[in-house]
Amino acid sequence: HADGQWLLGVARLEGTGVPPDYDEARRYLRAAASQGSADAMHWLGVAHEYGLGGEVDLSDARGFYESAAADGHDQATYHLALMHAYGRGANRDLARAVTLFQKGAV
């Protein structure tokens, strides 16, 4: 049921069809991520990067993006590339950013 959980998590995160509830969103996303959902890991990265439902935690955001990117999630790969390109939550590493941008573009 990981697909349903991450979809409910995103709906609660964005307020799509329901009022936003960041705490509930994170619960659904964590449940889906614990079952290996790269989509949920990506969205948990977004929630942590932007402080949706808690404090901004760039280290956790990077970890979620890395996990999702390792599973081939293109959007997570893109977010991870941006973190490296701008040195936001990761060491600024343009070579790594370019590699990730290229990986996500294929």
Summary of the structure (lengths in Angstrom):
residues: 106
radius of gyration: 13.5
end to end distance: 28.7
largest distance: 41.2
contacts: 362
relative contact order: 0.12
helix: 72%
strand: 0%
